[in-house]
Amino acid sequence: MIQKYHLQRAAYVLLATAALAACKPKHPTSVKPGKESTATGIAYNKKDGFAVKKFAGAKAGPNLVFIEGGRFTLGALEEDVMNSRDNRERTVSIQSFYMDETEIANIHYLEYLDAIRRDSSEEVYTRALPDTSVWANPLSFNDSYVTQYLRYPSFRYYPVVGVSWVQANDYASWRTGAVNADLYAKGNSSGKKKGGFSLKKKSKQAAAETVAAAETPSAAAAKPSLESGLVLPDYRLPTEAEWEYAAKALIGTQYVDENQSNQRIYPWDGSSVRNPKKGRKQGQMLSNFKRGRGDYAGIAGRSNDGAIITEQIYAYPANDFGLYNMAGNVNEWVYDVYRPLSFQVENDLNPIRRNGYLDEAKNYDKKNNNSIIDDKLRVYKGGSWSDVAYWLAPGTRRFLDQDSATATIGFRCAMIGVGRNH
């Protein structure tokens, strides 16, 4: 009897082993490419041969959240009260990508300023400084924000403002070099890497790469090769379509077989800007915005949205992708050039407007003051602490010159989802 039991047990083990073996991938993968080329049969990593380094798989960079791509309806769902007619509904598909969990905060931007102040020219440093005068108003006593908002420690995790579209792009280039220099150093050294914001000086290698990233138009020359598997693709501003897709987060409205229970006007369900869930937070504002003329937060003791101006980057509930403040707090720069008729000519796969292609600026006659449209106007989205609820809807869009800055516009970065097509 005992012998029969052991035989049965052995049989089960063999069957389980066979099943596991059958489950193993029969084909090489990016993580396990095999020992030799399936195209030539030549062994990898031979002396003077093709080097295929170890790769653990694509990883998200610091502060990035994975946004699974898919199909959605791009465009405004609110009534077009501005009569701009510049974001009509159309179906598009967005490839998977990564996006910053939060807006870039003052402490993040000060880290950048610290790095280029020590490693770059005075001209580069001056060019990177946010315009703190955006808080100044001859009819408002905002003087303390002008001098303290960027640098006073209490504002560390408030979104950086006064940054132009060009400065936001420069920050993304520097961040790419800084992150990759750190990752490469960690991947090639058993010891702890020194360096950091206001602590100790960077290692010579990291410092050199940071300088190159800050001073050159492209960080490509500064970072190690992509083949090493130790570095990330470039940080960048999200496209308008990516930003809108991530803000709506329609992944939270699905229930079965590609069906969605509802569309979304805001980054949450429903037509209200208040929390509908029962409990102590019921009725609280889901975003930081201007509730009406002269009403930025409610009354003392019951300050509903909790912020007269900006609020910390982790305030308010995240949307279903895990992204904070995709409505309110500060507007955010996106990559796209503004055109009122983008919806008519954009591709339906990963749409973008990178210049005046098919809709040239000369057609708008800015030279004779018949229009303000040119190839330097950039889109910003999301609404801010100073905007009414209409601008919180992801489908609304506005624009500003790429060299301009305000106290209501910040930014966050995005990155391609390498090797992830779905």
N, C-alpha and C positions, 0 to 999 in steps of 0.2 A: 504493500500500500504506500509506504514511505517512498520506495523507489519510483513508483508510478507518479507520485506527486512531484518528485525532483525532475523526472523526465518531462512532465508537463510544463514545469517552471522553466526548464532549459529551452523548451520549444517556444515559449512565449518570449524569452529573451532573444532568441534567434530571429523570431518574426519582427520584434521591435527594432532589432539592429538592421534587418533588411529594409524595414520601412523608413528608418532614418537615412539609410544609405540612398534609398530611392528619392528622398526629399532633397538631397544635396544637389546644388546646381551642377548641371553637366557642362555648362559653358563658362568660359572665363568672364570675369566682371572687372569693374574698375578697381575694386578693393582687392580682388584676387585674380590678377591677370595671367597667372601661371608662370612657368619657368622659361617658356620659349614662345616665340611669335607664332600665332596660328596662321599667319599669312606666308611666312618664309621658312618657319621651322628653326630659325636661328635662335640660340639661347640668349636670354636677356642677361645684362650685367656682366658680360665677359669683358676681359681686359680690352680696352679700345673698342668696345661694342656699345650697343644701345642700352643706356641705363634706364631702368624702370624702378623708381624708388617706391618705398613702402607708402601706402596711402590708406588712411583709416576712414575715408569717406568725407563728403562735404560737411562742413560745420558752419553754424551761424556765427557771425562776428559779434563782438560785444554790443549789447543792447538791442540786437536784432531779433525779430519775431518772424517765423515762417508764415507766409501768406499763400495758402494753396490756391492756385489759379483756377479759372473756369469761365463760364459764360455768364454775362449779366447785362442788364439794361443800363447803358450809360446815358446820363442826361438828367435834366431837372424834372422833378416830380411836383414841386410847388407851383402855384400859379405865378406866371411871369409878371410880377407886379412892376418890374423895371422895364418891361417891354423890350428887353434886349434880344430875345429870340436867338441866343447864341449857344444853346446847349440842348438841342432837340433830342428826344429819346431815340436810341438806336441800339441794336444788339451787337455786342463785341465779345471777344474772348481775350483774357489776360493770362499770360504764362505765370507760373509760380515764381515768387520772388521773396525777398526779405525786406522788412521795414523796421525802422526804429520803434521800439516800444513807446517811447516818449519823445516829446519835443527836445531839442538840444537846449540844455540849461546853461545858466551863467557860468557855473563851475566848469562845464565842459569847454566853453569858449575861452575862459580864462586859462585853462590848461594849454589850449592852442596858442594864445597870446604869449604865455610864458615860454613856450618852446621856441617860437620864432623870434621873440625878443632876445633870447640867449644865442640863437644859432643863425639868425639872418640879419640882413641889413636894416637900418632904421627905416628906410623907405618901405620895405616889406611889412614891418611891424605897424607903421603908421597907416598903411593901406588896409590893414586887417581890423583896425579899431572900430568897434561899433559907434554909431552916431548917437551919443547919449543926449544930445540936444533935442531928440525927437520927443522927449517928455516936456520940453519947455513950451509954455503957452502964456502969452502976456496977460490973458484973462483968467488963468488958473494958477493956484499956488502949488506947482509940481516941482519946485526947486530941489527938494530932497531926492526925488527920483533921478533927476539929472546927475547928481553927484554920487548917489549911493546905490541905485538899483543894480548896476552891473557888478560892483565890487564889494559891497557890504556883505559879510558872511550870512546874515539872515536871508539873503536873497539867492543863496547858492543854487538851490534847486527850483528856482523860478525860470521860465523860458527866456532865453536871450532874445532881445529885440534891438531895433536900430541897425539890423544887419541887412545889407542889400542882397539881391539875388547873386551878384558876382562874388560877394564875400562868402555867401553860403557855399558856392561852388568851390572856392578856394579852401574853405574849411574841410570839405569832403575830400579834396585831393590830399591835404595834409593828413587827415585822419587815416586815409588809406596807407600812406607811407609809415605813419607812426604805429598803427596796429600791426602791419606786416613786418616791420622791423622788430617789434616785440615778439611776434610769433616765431619769426625766423631765429631770433636769438635763443628763445626757449627750446626750439627744436634742434639746435646745434650746440647746446651747452648744458652740462650737468650741473653747473653752479647757478646760483641765483643771479638774475640780471639786475644790475643796479639802474637807477634812474627813476624819474617820475616828476610829477608836478609839485614844485616848491619843496622837494625833499632832498634828493641828491642829484648830482649831474648824471646825464645819460652816459652809457657806454659809448666809446668812440664810433663804433659801427652804427649804433642807433642814431647818434647825433648827426652823423654824416648823412644818413638816409633821410632823416627828418629835414635837414637843411635842403637837400635836393628836392624833396617833395614840396617844400614851401616856395622854393625859388624858381622851379621849372614849371612850365605850363602843364606838363604831364608827369605823373609820378612813376611812369613805366620804367624809367631808367634807374629809379632809386630802389625798387623792390626786387627781391630775388625772383627767379623764373617761376612761372605758374606750374611748370612740370615738377617742381620740388614737392608740391602738395602741402607745403608749410605756410602758404600765404593765401589770402583771400582776394577775390575780385575787387574792383574799385567800389568804394562808397560813392554815392551820387545822390542828386535830388531825384525823387520819384517823378515819373511822368504824371500828367494830369489824370489819365485813365487809371493808372495804378493807384494813385491816391484816392480817387473816388471809389474804386472797387474795394480798397482796404477799409475805407471809412464806413461804407454801407454794411460790410461784414454780413452778407446775406447767407453765409454758412449757418448762421443761427436761426434761419427761418425754414430750413429744409425738414421734411418729415419722412418721405419715402420716395424712392425711384425718381430722383431729380425734380420732385415737386416741391414747390415753395408755398408756405402758408400765406405769405404776404410780401409786399414790397416794403421799402423803408424810406420815409421822408428824411429821417435823421439816422445817426448810427445806432439807434435803438428802436424797438417796436413802438407803434402807436403814433398819434399825432400830437401828443403832449410833450412838454419839456420837463415834466415832473415825474418822479419815481412812482410808478403805480403799485409797486409791491407792498403788501401789508407789513407793518412793523414800524419801528421807530424812525426809519428813513422814508416812510411813505410821504409823498408830497414834496420831498426835497428836490431842488433843481438838479438835473443830470449834467449840467454844463455851466460854465462861467460865461455869462453874456449880459448885455444891457437889457433889462426887462421893460424899459419904457423911458420916455423923456426924463432925464435926471435921476433915474432909478438904476443904479449899478449893482446893488446887492440886497436891497430890502432894508428893514429897520433894525436898529441895534437890539440885541437880545434874540432876534429871530432873523438874523442875516441869512437869507435862504441859500444863496449861492456862495456865500462865504468869502467873497472877494470883490473889493472896490475896483482894483485894477487886475493884474494877472494873479494866478494862484500857482502853487507848486505843481510840478509836472506829473505827479502821481495822484493828484486830487481828482475826484469824481470817478465813477465806475468805468472800467475798461470796456470796450466793445467786444463782440464775440470772437474777434481775432486776437484779443488781448492787448489792444492798442489804446493808450490813454489820450484823452483830449483831442479826438478827431473832430470834435465840434466845440467851438468856443476856446477860451483862454487866449490863444493867439492864432491869427491866420497863419497859413504856412505856404512858403514858396514851393512851386512845382517847376519842372523843367521847361514846360511848353511855352513857346511863343504864342501870344494871344492873336487869334483871328476870330471874328464873329461867325464865320461860316465854316469853322473846322469840321463840324458834324457832317457837312456835305461831301468832303473829299478825303477824310481820314480813312486809313485801312481799318478793317473790322477785326484784325488780329494785332494786339499790342499797339494801338493807335498812339501817335505822337505828332506834335507840330514843332519841329526843330528849327524851322525857318519859314520863309515866305513861299516855299514851293507850291505851285498851282494857285497861289493867291498872293501875288507880290505886293509889297508895300507901295510901290509906285502907283498902283491902281487906286489907292486911297487919297492920293494927292495931299500928303502932309505938307509938302513944300509951300503950297498956297493956302495953308491953314484950313483946308476943307476936311481934315481928319487929324487925329492924333496917332493913328496906327502906323507902326514901323516894326522892324525886326528886333527892337530892343524892349518891347513890351512883354512882360512875363506874367503868367497867370498865378494868382494866389487863391487859396480856398480855405474853407472851414469856419469862418466867423471868429470873432474875438471878444474879449471882455468889454469892448466898446461898441459891439454890433448888436442889433436886435435879432430875434430868433430866426427871421427869414434867412439870414446868411449862415445859419448853422447847418442847413441842408447841404449834403455833399455835392448835389448837382448844381448849386449856384456857383458862379465864377466871377472874379474881378481881375483887374490887371494893374500893373504899375511898371514904370521904367526900371530896368534891371540894375541901375546904379542908385536907385532911390531906396529909402528906408523909412519906417514909421515905428511908433510904439505899439502897434497892433499886429505886426508881422514877425514871425519867427520861422523855424524850419525844422525838419527832421530828414534823415537820410534813408536811402534804400540801397539794395544790392541784388544783383541777379541771383536766382536760385540755381546754382551750378549743378548740372546733371539731374535736375528735377523738372521734368516736363509736365507734371500734373499736380 
